[in-house]
Amino acid sequence: MTTYRKMVRQLKRLAIVLFAAIAALTTAGSASAATAGKSPEISVRINGEAVDFGKDLLIEKGKSYVEYAALFEALGYETDLDSSTQILYAESDDYEIQASAEADIAIVNGRTVPSTGEMIERNGKTLIALRFAGTLTNHNVLWNGRDKSISLAFQGPTEADKASVNELFGKMLLVEAAGDPEGIIQLMARDTIMDLDEVRASFEKAKTKTNINELKIQTFSGTKAVVLAIEDTKKLSGGFYPDNLAQVRYTLHKDSEGAWKIYNVEVLGLEYTNIPGLFEQQAALPDADKAAIGKAFEDQAKAANEKNAEAYVATLADFPEKEQLKDELAQLFETATLNVKGERWTVVDYDGKKGTASLLIEMVSETTAGGETYKSRSVVLNEAVKVDGKWLLQAEAIVLSSEQL
């Protein structure tokens, strides 16, 4: 397990601990004296094989429950219990599951699933509803009243299914290596919700190399798959591009020929991996434009330090909430004092015809409010636009890194 996966797992553990704690507080003292059902004489089959759970099988309030570890081990999972939090873990090649009888959710590959009433404590054991376990592990659960049997059948992906998904990502890496913008468009589904012009433009702007560190199928059916990827991408050449480690969720649709295509791409987490190197990606532009873009930031910092809301918004391009921002800044300046200082800046992207640019800034900000002072160093990417011959900054900026000082 990589360091990144360990970090993600710790965050998942924290999330479910919080849910468990909240559930414990809200249910304390209100537990009912429910009577445990008796183990019924029914059989359970997993992928066609009979499994005898004995006393670990229970029917209660119309639901069939099986002891958590016994069931997941029969499903081919490794299981574990964190005794300090009472969180149960189950892991296979394709699924990581965390659950607790005290929580109202379970977590599957980072995705939350409601679990109210699906896990119970009986006689010192944690039991899970069979149908809910099927939901977590992608098994179809069927009840046969004639022979009193419950069957769980895995509904994908098979090894062939995994290979077909992997084929798409292999094509994607080959298209990236070839620097073929039309190739990436051909990998998009016909019903994709992606802006193809934006996808093409982004692909043409910079040549990159991506390593896929992990690839995990979250959900799968015959026509749709959701895949979670951990991607490490570095710039090779071309326009401005920050190296990054990203957690990306791909939604795939199958086309009429049976090939997987990209319907949507969502970046769930992003870490920039070479902040110092970004300042080396300077764009070529006239000195006058470079000076004017830098002055827009200097004027903005000066206005913030002098508590001048009017002057601050004067450095910004127009947007619908501009007057509202001015009022909010005025209120902020009444209660807080700012000291913003730019340590270094450069223009990393420039289009003279369109009158657009990207300004990369490293700044130190000191804010005093309520008798407390907070100081931080940040690297920020701010888009700029030329309006009536004057360079202005966009109101929204991307914080690439930030550290408390």
C-alpha positions in Angstrom: 0.0 0.0 0.0 1.5 3.4 -1.0 1.9 6.3 1.3 -0.9 8.1 -0.6 -3.3 5.2 0.0 -2.4 5.2 3.7 -3.2 8.9 3.9 -6.5 8.4 2.1 -7.4 5.5 4.3 -6.7 7.6 7.5 -9.0 10.4 6.2 -11.7 7.8 5.5 -11.2 6.5 9.0 -11.6 9.9 10.5 -14.8 10.5 8.5 -16.5 7.4 9.7 -15.3 8.0 13.3 -17.1 11.3 13.2 -20.3 9.7 11.9 -20.0 7.0 14.6 -19.5 9.5 17.3 -22.5 11.6 16.2 -24.7 8.5 16.0 -23.6 7.4 19.5 -24.5 10.8 20.9 -27.9 10.9 19.3 -28.9 7.4 20.2 -27.5 7.2 23.7 -30.1 6.3 26.2 -32.7 5.6 23.6 -31.9 2.1 22.5 -35.0 -0.1 22.5 -35.0 -3.6 24.0 -35.4 -5.3 20.7 -35.6 -9.1 20.9 -33.1 -10.9 18.8 -34.6 -13.3 16.3 -33.7 -17.0 16.2 -31.4 -18.5 13.6 -33.7 -19.7 10.9 -33.3 -22.9 8.9 -32.4 -21.3 5.7 -29.4 -21.8 3.4 -27.0 -19.3 1.9 -25.2 -19.7 -1.4 -22.4 -17.4 -2.5 -21.7 -17.5 -6.3 -23.4 -20.9 -6.4 -21.5 -22.5 -3.4 -23.4 -23.3 -0.2 -22.0 -21.6 2.9 -23.1 -22.7 6.5 -23.1 -19.7 8.8 -24.8 -21.6 11.6 -25.6 -19.3 14.6 -24.1 -16.3 12.8 -27.2 -16.2 10.6 -30.2 -14.2 12.0 -33.6 -13.0 10.8 -34.8 -9.9 12.6 -37.6 -7.4 11.5 -37.8 -9.0 8.1 -34.1 -8.8 7.4 -31.5 -11.5 7.1 -28.3 -10.7 9.0 -24.9 -12.5 9.0 -21.9 -11.9 11.3 -19.8 -9.3 9.5 -16.4 -11.0 9.4 -17.8 -14.5 8.6 -19.7 -13.1 5.7 -16.9 -11.0 4.2 -14.4 -13.8 4.6 -16.8 -16.1 2.7 -16.9 -13.4 0.0 -13.1 -13.5 -0.3 -12.3 -10.3 1.7 -9.6 -9.7 4.3 -11.2 -8.3 7.4 -10.0 -6.2 10.4 -11.5 -4.5 13.4 -10.1 -1.3 14.9 -10.8 -2.0 18.6 -10.4 1.7 19.5 -13.2 2.9 17.2 -15.1 -0.3 16.6 -14.8 0.3 12.9 -14.8 -2.8 10.8 -12.8 -3.1 7.6 -13.0 -5.4 4.6 -10.7 -5.4 1.6 -10.4 -7.2 -1.7 -8.5 -6.5 -4.9 -11.2 -4.1 -6.0 -13.1 -2.9 -2.9 -12.1 -1.2 0.4 -15.1 -1.1 2.8 -15.4 0.5 6.2 -18.5 0.2 8.4 -19.7 0.5 12.0 -22.9 -0.5 13.7 -22.9 2.9 15.4 -22.7 4.9 12.1 -25.4 5.7 9.6 -23.1 5.3 6.7 -20.6 2.8 5.3 -17.7 3.8 3.0 -16.9 1.9 -0.2 -13.8 3.0 -2.1 -14.2 6.5 -0.7 -17.9 6.6 -1.6 -20.5 6.9 1.3 -23.5 4.6 1.4 -26.4 5.0 3.8 -26.5 2.2 6.3 -29.1 3.0 8.9 -30.4 -0.2 10.4 -28.2 -2.4 8.1 -25.7 -3.3 10.9 -26.6 -4.4 14.4 -24.9 -5.7 17.6 -26.1 -9.0 19.0 -24.4 -11.0 21.7 -21.1 -9.2 21.3 -21.0 -9.7 17.6 -21.6 -7.2 14.7 -24.1 -8.5 12.1 -24.7 -7.0 8.6 -27.9 -7.4 6.5 -27.2 -9.7 3.6 -28.9 -7.5 1.0 -26.9 -4.5 2.2 -23.6 -6.5 2.0 -24.6 -7.3 -1.6 -24.9 -3.5 -2.3 -21.5 -2.8 -0.8 -19.7 -5.7 -2.7 -21.7 -5.5 -6.0 -23.5 -8.9 -5.5 -27.0 -9.5 -6.6 -29.0 -10.9 -3.6 -32.0 -13.1 -4.2 -34.5 -14.8 -1.9 -36.0 -18.2 -3.0 -39.1 -18.8 -0.8 -39.6 -22.3 -2.2 -36.4 -23.8 -0.8 -35.8 -21.0 1.8 -32.5 -20.0 0.3 -30.6 -16.7 -0.1 -28.1 -16.4 -3.0 -25.4 -13.8 -3.6 -24.0 -13.6 -7.1 -21.2 -11.3 -8.0 -22.4 -9.1 -10.9 -19.1 -7.8 -12.2 -16.6 -6.7 -13.2 -15.1 -10.0 -14.5 -11.4 -10.2 -15.5 -12.6 -9.6 -19.1 -14.5 -6.5 -17.9 -11.4 -5.1 -16.1 -9.4 -5.7 -19.3 -11.8 -3.7 -21.4 -11.7 -0.8 -19.0 -7.9 -0.9 -18.8 -7.9 -0.8 -22.6 -9.4 2.6 -22.6 -6.8 4.0 -20.2 -4.1 2.4 -22.2 -5.4 4.2 -25.3 -5.6 7.5 -23.3 -1.9 7.2 -22.4 -0.9 6.4 -25.9 -2.8 9.4 -27.3 -1.1 11.6 -24.7 2.3 10.3 -25.7 1.5 11.0 -29.3 0.3 14.5 -28.5 -2.8 13.8 -30.6 -5.7 16.1 -29.7 -8.1 14.4 -32.1 -7.2 11.1 -30.6 -8.5 12.2 -27.2 -11.7 13.4 -28.8 -12.2 10.0 -30.3 -12.1 8.5 -26.8 -15.1 10.7 -25.7 -18.6 9.2 -25.5 -21.2 10.5 -28.0 -23.3 11.6 -25.1 -20.4 13.1 -23.1 -21.1 16.1 -21.0 -17.5 17.3 -21.4 -16.9 20.5 -23.5 -14.9 19.0 -26.5 -13.5 22.3 -27.6 -12.1 22.8 -24.0 -10.8 19.3 -23.9 -9.0 19.8 -27.3 -7.6 23.2 -26.3 -6.3 21.9 -23.0 -4.6 19.0 -24.8 -3.0 21.2 -27.4 -1.7 23.7 -24.8 1.0 21.5 -23.2 2.5 18.1 -23.8 2.4 16.0 -20.6 3.3 12.5 -19.4 0.9 10.7 -17.0 1.6 7.7 -14.8 -1.5 6.0 -13.4 -0.5 4.8 -10.0 -3.8 3.2 -9.2 -6.9 2.3 -11.1 -10.0 1.0 -9.3 -13.5 0.2 -10.6 -16.0 1.7 -8.2 -19.2 0.6 -9.9 -19.9 -1.5 -13.0 -22.7 -2.5 -15.2 -23.0 -3.6 -18.8 -23.3 -0.1 -20.1 -21.7 2.1 -17.4 -18.6 2.0 -15.3 -17.2 4.4 -12.7 -13.4 4.3 -12.3 -11.2 6.0 -9.7 -7.7 6.8 -10.8 -4.6 8.2 -9.0 -2.6 10.0 -11.7 0.8 11.6 -11.5 1.2 14.1 -14.4 4.3 16.1 -15.4 4.8 18.7 -18.1 7.2 17.8 -20.9 6.8 20.9 -23.1 4.5 23.6 -24.3 2.4 26.2 -22.4 2.0 26.6 -18.7 1.1 23.4 -16.8 1.6 22.6 -13.1 2.8 19.1 -12.3 0.3 17.4 -10.1 -0.9 14.3 -8.3 -4.6 13.9 -8.8 -7.4 11.7 -7.7 -9.8 11.5 -10.7 -13.2 9.9 -11.1 -14.0 8.8 -14.6 -17.6 7.9 -15.7 -17.5 5.6 -18.7 -20.3 4.7 -21.2 -20.1 1.8 -23.6 -20.5 2.6 -27.3 -22.5 0.6 -29.9 -19.3 -1.3 -30.8 -18.8 -2.4 -27.1 -15.9 -0.1 -26.4 -15.7 2.1 -23.3 -15.7 5.9 -23.9 -15.4 8.8 -21.5 -18.7 10.4 -20.4 -17.3 12.6 -17.6 -14.1 13.4 -15.7 -14.2 14.8 -12.1 -11.0 15.8 -10.2 -11.7 14.8 -6.6 -8.4 15.8 -5.1 -5.3 17.6 -6.4 -1.8 18.2 -5.1 0.7 20.3 -7.0 4.0 18.6 -6.9 6.6 21.2 -8.2 5.6 24.6 -7.0 9.1 26.1 -7.2 9.4 25.0 -10.8 6.3 26.9 -11.8 8.2 30.2 -11.6 10.5 28.9 -14.4 7.5 28.7 -16.8 7.7 32.4 -17.7 5.7 33.5 -20.7 7.1 35.7 -23.5 5.3 39.1 -23.6 6.0 42.8 -24.1 7.6 44.5 -21.1 4.9 47.1 -20.9 2.2 44.4 -20.6 4.2 42.5 -18.0 4.7 45.6 -15.9 1.0 46.6 -16.1 -0.1 43.1 -15.1 2.2 43.1 -12.1 1.0 46.6 -11.1 -2.6 45.4 -11.0 -1.6 43.0 -8.2 0.6 45.6 -6.4 -2.4 48.1 -6.5 -4.6 45.4 -5.1 -2.3 44.5 -2.3 -1.9 48.3 -1.5 -5.6 48.7 -1.4 -6.0 45.8 1.0 -3.3 47.1 3.3 -4.9 50.5 3.3 -8.4 49.2 3.9 -9.6 50.8 0.7 -12.5 48.7 -0.7 -13.2 51.0 -3.6 -9.6 50.9 -4.8 -9.5 47.1 -4.3 -12.5 46.4 -6.6 -11.0 48.9 -9.1 -8.3 46.3 -9.8 -10.9 43.7 -10.7 -12.6 42.8 -14.0 -16.4 43.2 -13.9 -18.5 40.4 -12.6 -22.2 40.3 -11.3 -21.4 40.4 -7.6 -18.7 43.2 -7.8 -20.7 45.7 -5.7 -21.6 43.0 -3.1 -17.9 42.2 -2.8 -17.1 45.9 -2.2 -19.5 46.0 0.7 -18.2 42.7 2.2 -14.6 44.0 2.0 -15.6 47.3 3.7 -17.1 45.2 6.5 -14.0 43.1 6.7 -11.7 46.1 6.9 -13.7 47.4 9.9 -12.7 44.4 12.0 -9.5 43.2 10.5 -6.1 44.6 9.4 -4.2 43.1 6.5 -0.6 43.2 5.5 -0.1 41.6 2.1 3.3 41.6 0.5 4.3 40.0 -2.9 7.6 38.2 -2.6 7.9 37.3 -6.3 5.7 37.1 -9.3 5.8 36.3 -13.0 3.4 36.0 -15.9 3.2 32.3 -16.9 0.6 32.5 -19.7 -0.1 35.3 -22.2 -2.3 35.8 -25.3 -1.9 39.3 -26.7 -4.7 38.9 -29.3 -7.3 37.8 -26.7 -5.9 40.1 -24.0 -5.6 37.4 -21.4 -2.8 36.4 -19.1 -2.0 34.3 -16.0 -0.1 35.8 -13.1 1.7 33.6 -10.7 2.4 35.2 -7.3 4.1 34.2 -4.1 2.9 36.3 -1.3 3.0 36.6 2.5 -0.2 37.6 4.2 -0.6 38.8 7.7 -4.1 39.2 9.1 -5.0 40.7 12.5 -8.5 40.3 13.9 -9.9 39.9 17.4 -6.5 40.4 19.0 -5.1 37.4 17.1 -2.6 37.6 14.2 -2.3 34.9 11.5 0.5 34.8 9.0 0.9 32.6 5.9 2.8 32.2 2.7 0.9 31.3 -0.4 1.5 30.7 -4.1 -1.5 31.9 -6.1 -2.5 31.7 -9.8 -4.6 34.7 -10.9 -6.1 35.2 -14.3 -5.8 38.7 -15.8 -7.7 40.4 -18.7 -7.1 43.5 -20.7 -10.2 45.8 -20.7 -10.2 49.1 -22.6 -6.4 49.1 -22.6 -6.0 48.4 -18.9 -5.0 45.1 -17.2 -7.4 43.9 -14.5 -7.4 40.8 -12.3 -10.2 38.2 -12.2 -11.9 38.1 -8.8 -11.3 34.4 -8.3 -7.8 32.9 -8.0 -6.4 29.4 -7.5 -4.4 28.8 -4.4 -1.7 26.3 -5.5 0.0 26.1 -2.0 -0.3 27.7 1.4 1.6 27.3 4.7 1.2 28.9 8.1 4.1 30.9 9.3 
